[in-house]
Amino acid sequence: MVDSYSPPRNAVIPATLASNHAQTQHHQISASPTLHPSNPIPEEPEGITEHASKEKLFRGAVSLSISQPTAADSSTYLSESSSDSDTPSTPRTDPLVNDMIEKLELLPSEDVPKALDRRASTVLISRNDDHVRRILGDEHAGTTLVEKVCCGGGCCQMQALDVGEPLWCEPVTTPDNDAFRSLELQLGPLSLSSKLTDIVDIPPQTISFSPLPLSMGIPESTVEYHPPQFVMPHHPFTVYSSRLHHARELTKPGAEKRTYHFDLDVTDYPAESGGVDFVVGGAIGICAPNETRIVDEIFDLLYIPQVLRDRPILLKTEGSRWPTIWGDEQARELATTRRELLTWCVDIQSCAPTKPLLRLFAEYATEENEKKVLTFLSSAQGQGAFCNLRTGSYVTLVQLLQAFPSCKPSLPHLLCNLPTLMPRFYSLSGDPHVSKSGVNNNQCRLIEVAVTVYETPNWRGGYRTGTGSGFLERLAQRFLDAEHAGIPPSQINIRVPMFRGLMANPLAREFVSDGPMLLVGAGVGIAPFRGFVQRRLKNANCANKVWVLQGVRDSLLDELYSGEWGVHEDEVKKVVESRRGEGRYVQEEVRAQADLVWFIINSLDGRVFVCGSSKGMGEGVERALVDVAVDKGRLREEEAVEFWKKKKEGGQYIVETW
């Protein structure tokens, strides 16, 4: 323990700690016969016998990755980790690996995979799925054998496509439209006479529509701004309609990503049992609807007349949670409209298509070529194309309906086979106990959130926004347009459907009133830390016990909440820019601040919080923390990994990434 050590107030800023960055570069790769510094292209090691290659195939294995099969070749590679005399040898493998080695050795010599031109760090296991099946043997036992290292896509069990008699088979004519071409399906030699097996069953229809009885009355529609009452987050509470008190854009024009700040009025939020309240580091759930323009396009594609879209109907379900969020699984009879269900209850753009959904499309397709393609994607022969479709760019419902224009599924059958539209959660970016607006008795209670707009390529060109972030950006633009038109904010009535949720998430649960804290975040991941700092700076005993490392691309464009952290902002916060100045990432600053990190994590009630994207930033910071433990704690790498694992279990190292 190093509790007696007390770093200076400006421990994050001094250049003297920057020298620690050089000390963390302790992982040097030793020279070996296969290492050629003058040759940047890896080469296959020479002088390895065939038997030795088989043995090494698994003995030095770290991970197994199965490449996507194609019609011409389907290869499986095993990545090997290089080793030298200074590192411990790889422990012997379990019986799973030994069984696979024995199966390889029993293969006839002509079936042993031959070497291909490939990266030197990989060894070929098989040339196609046929080899894999011979190694695995029995279908079920084989799957169990490799479940620890299989990609899970079912590619190795894909069956060959039977193209039929070449003299009379008729090739499939694919739909001639941009939506289908954007799917980039690899159909191979698929023809109308191709035999397809293991086709998934047609999913059942578990809901139905009927005219609404007069005795039930006609419910008031809130479809334009609020979900129907049966969409409830947790019984018995319903979704709360919060007034948008204020909105502003945090980033500047030219920033790679747009981030907005929202002040939501929760003055009249209903009390919950157990004294649950909004807390620092907590989060709220926002029920975001599907965009009206997209909903109307789906109605048009399904040939649903205008007169039926908003007509009240009686919805009958056979026993599931839908159309609620987390309601009980039971049969229901609900008064609603088709527009309400398509707007608030099903996800039409952020979930990859499933085989049952594609099989449903095939059942309703009237054009034989479209039906064949959809059936192919639902079969064992189309497993490879299906995996590529699911793991590629997001495919929306509109994109599928446009790609297969003859497919017009019934709306009830379609709705019960689409995923439920789930709430989007956002961390609070301020202290909810001090966020207020107004004077004296006219004060309203506010909660603050920051939202970065998520964008993905659109098959029509350009980009489309995510369901939640796109919805909130549209609300922010409406508010800003009204404000620019001279309308007072108090007269702008824009509603945000939300509910209190995740008040016991890791960020909130591990927040303590005392003890040093290091907050590491990048992008919008820094937002919840603002509330931590605001709360800490109110406590005189903690004003010098919180430090923030904020990663941004360019502080002139996308530094969030600059000047809004409190009176001691310059003393507690260090901004690290990756696109300007030194061009450093936040994980590099973690290494540079190794003394501070080691002091905090070994102090009484010390906490290290990391928040942001798991890819890049999250992984990089985790690696940097391990390096700090190696350098400052004189630990071996595996001991350093275990050190941070124990700290995470003890609530001193808290990670919230997405």
Secondary structure as UniProt FT lines:
FT   TURN            3..4
FT   TURN            9..12
FT   HELIX           15..19
FT   HELIX           20..23
FT   TURN            33..34
FT   TURN            37..38
FT   HELIX           50..59
FT   STRAND          61..66
FT   STRAND          76..80
FT   TURN            85..86
FT   HELIX           95..106
FT   HELIX           109..111
FT   TURN            120..121
FT   STRAND          122..126
FT   HELIX           129..136
FT   HELIX           139..146
FT   TURN            147..149
FT   HELIX           155..157
FT   TURN            166..168
FT   HELIX           178..183
FT   TURN            188..189
FT   TURN            192..193
FT   STRAND          207..211
FT   HELIX           214..216
FT   TURN            223..225
FT   TURN            229..230
FT   TURN            235..236
FT   STRAND          240..249
FT   TURN            253..254
FT   STRAND          259..265
FT   TURN            267..268
FT   HELIX           273..275
FT   TURN            280..281
FT   STRAND          283..286
FT   HELIX           292..301
FT   TURN            302..303
FT   HELIX           306..309
FT   STRAND          312..320
FT   TURN            322..323
FT   STRAND          330..337
FT   HELIX           338..344
FT   HELIX           355..364
FT   HELIX           368..377
FT   TURN            381..382
FT   HELIX           383..391
FT   HELIX           397..403
FT   TURN            405..406
FT   HELIX           411..415
FT   TURN            416..417
FT   STRAND          424..428
FT   TURN            432..434
FT   STRAND          436..437
FT   HELIX           440..442
FT   STRAND          444..452
FT   STRAND          455..457
FT   TURN            459..460
FT   STRAND          463..465
FT   HELIX           467..484
FT   TURN            485..486
FT   HELIX           489..491
FT   STRAND          495..501
FT   TURN            503..504
FT   HELIX           506..509
FT   STRAND          517..522
FT   HELIX           523..526
FT   HELIX           527..537
FT   TURN            540..544
FT   STRAND          546..552
FT   HELIX           555..558
FT   TURN            560..563
FT   TURN            567..568
FT   HELIX           569..572
FT   STRAND          573..577
FT   TURN            581..582
FT   HELIX           586..592
FT   HELIX           594..601
FT   TURN            604..605
FT   STRAND          607..612
FT   HELIX           614..618
FT   HELIX           619..633
FT   HELIX           637..649
FT   TURN            650..651
FT   STRAND          653..657
//
